[in-house]
Amino acid sequence: MTLPKDPIILLSFINTKLRDYNSSLDDLCKENGLSMEIIKERLSVIDYHYDEVRNQFV
C-alpha cells in the first residue's frame, strides 16, 4: 500500500482506516505492510500523535 505524501491527507487516510477496518495501529501496519515508525514520524510533523485508547491520531 502506498501512503499519501501530504501529512493532512495521510492523517485522514490513516484515521479512516483505523476507524473502519482496524482495531489498532499495529494491526493496520501488519495487515498492509506499513512502517509504524514512518507513519508516526510523518504525522508528528503536524503535531499529531497516536492515542491507543481512542485508536486514532489526535
N, C-alpha and C positions, 0 to 999 in steps of 0.2 A: 504494500500500500504506500502510495506517495502522499506525503503530508503537504498541506498548503504552506507556502513560504511566508506569507503575511501573518504576523502573530495574532491579529484580531480575527482573521478568518480561521486560523488554527484553533484559537480559543473556542469559537462557536462550533467548529467541527468536532473537537475532542469532547466538549461538554455534551453535545448532542449524542455522540456515540456512547458516552458514559451513562447518560440518562436513559437512552432507548435500548441499548444492547449489552452493556457490561456492568458487572457488579463492583468492579474496581479498576483502577488504572493499570494495575499489574495484569489483570485478565485481558484488558484491551490490548496491551502491548504484546502479551504472549500470543493471543489469538491472531494478531495481524503482523507479527514480526517487527514490531516497532521498538525503538530505544526509549525507555522511560526517561533516561537522563537527558536526551536531546529534547524531548517534549517539555520537560520541566525547565530546561535551560532557555528554550525559545520563549516560553510563557513568562518566565521570571523577568525578561526584558521589559514587559509591560506591567510588571508588578502583580502577576497572578501566580498563585501557588495552590498545589493540590490539597484539598481538605478531604481526608479519608471518611470522616463522618458524613459529610454531605455528598461525597462521591462526585465532586466537581472542582474545577479550578475557580477560585474566588479571589 
